[in-house]
Amino acid sequence: MKNKQNKSGQEEMIGFALIMIVVVVILLIFVGFSLRNSQKETVKSYEVESFIQAFLQYTTNCVDGYEPRYYSIRKLITACKNKEVCLGGQNTCEVLNSTLSEIIEKSWQVGENLPVKGYELKILSNNKEILFIQEGNSTSNSKGAVQYFKDIDIFFTAYY
């Protein structure tokens, strides 16, 4: 009788240990999925929105008038739309393109082994394209932002 009670206790302990092992394995699977999903979103939406706000305030080397007043990107977009020319004879659209390309390249480094896989900047006025800059690959994961002012729409999308 005593031998039968010992066997019953051992069976219960083995059963309890198996249940604990199954629970731990299930928890590890859930932790693995949650960590994998959190790594996908490397670009935050506030970063994209802040980027647009920041580059609109950037001062370019395009001068407006004889009293040196330098265009901001925001004013340069309007000048480009109106086909104006900088004081030194530079085309405002060319200055806009080169300045924004340089800013974006330094701010959003693109590559297969980098968090950002590509980006796209589109500036429209009354649905007519003023500027389009694209680099890298478009993926299914992206964060984007839109900025509207007057009749100008700015779309920026970062792919990760």
N, C-alpha and C positions, 0 to 999 in steps of 0.2 A: 504494500500500500504506500509506504514511504517513497519507494522508487518511482511509482506512478506520479506522485505529486511533484517530485523533482523534474521529471520529464515535462510535465505540463507547464511548469514555471519557465523552463528553458525554451519551450515552443513559443510562449508568450513574449519572451525577451527577443527572440529572433524575429517574430512578427513585428514587434515595435521598432526594431532596428531597420527592417525593410521599409516600413512606412516612413521613417525619418529620412532614409536615403531617397525615396521617391519625392518627398516634399522638397528636399534640398536640390535635387535635379530640376524640378519644376521652377523653383525660385531662380536658379542660375539661368535657365532659359529666358525667363521674363527679364532679368537684369541685362542679359545679352541683347535682347531686342530693344530695350529702352535705351541702352548706350549707343547702339547702332543708329537709331532714328535721330538721336540728339546731335550726332556729328554731321548730319546732312545739311543742316541750316547753319552755314558758316557766315552768311551775309545777313545782317539784320535790316529790317525795313527802315529803321531810323537812320542807319548809316547812309542809305541811298538818298533819303529825303534831305539829310543834312549836307550831303555832298552837293546836291543841286543848289541849295541855299548858299553854300560857301562859294561855289564857282561863279554864281551870279554877281557876287560882290567883288570878285577879283579885278584888280586894275590892270589894264593892258598897256601896251606901248603905243597905242594909237592916240594921237593928239587931236583935240577938237578946238580949233581956233588958235589965234596967236598968243593969247594968254594961256599958257600950258594947262589945259584941263584934259586929263587922260580919261578915256572911255572905260567904264566898267564893262564886264561881259554883258550885263543886262542892257546897257545903252548901246553896246556894239551890235547886239542882235537886232535892235531896232534900226540902227544905222545900216546894217547889212540888208535888212528888208527893204529899206528906202534907197538902196544902191548908192549910198554916200561914200566918200573917199576921205581917208585920214589926211591930216595937214601935210604930211611928207609924201603924199601921192599914193600911199598904199591902199589897196582895195580892202574895205572893211570886212568883207566876207572871207578873204584870204587870211587876214589877221585873226578873225574869229576862229577859223578852222585850225590854224597852226597853234593858237593859244590853247584852245580847248583840247586838242590832241595831246599837247604836252602835259596839261594838267591831268588828264585822264590816265595817260601812260604812267605818270608818277604816282597817282593815287590808287589805281586798280591794276596791279600787276597780274598778268594773265599767263596761264600755263597749265599743262596737263597735271603736273605735280603740285600746283598751287591751289589754294582754296577757290579762287575765282577762275572760271574756265573761259569766260568771255563777257563782253558788255556791248551795249548798243545805246547810242545817244541820237535822238531825233528831235529836231526843232522845226516846228511848223508854224506858218502864219496863214490863217484862213484856209487850212488844209493844203497849203502849198509848202513843199519842203524847202527850208532855208539851209539846213545843215543835217548831214547824216554821217555819223562816225560809228564804225563797228570793228571789233577785233575779237579773235578767239572763236570758240564754238558756242552755239546756242544749245542749251540743255533743257530738260524738262523742269529743272529746279531753278527758280529765279526769284529775285526781289526787284521791284520796280517802284518808281515814284513819278508823279506828274506835277508840273508847276505851270500854272496859268497866270498870265498877266497881259492886260489889254487884249490884243488879238493874237497873242503868241502862246503856243503850247510847247512845253519841253517835256520829253519823255526820256527817262534813263532807266535801263534794265541791266542788272548784273546777274550773270548766270554762274551757278556753282554746282 
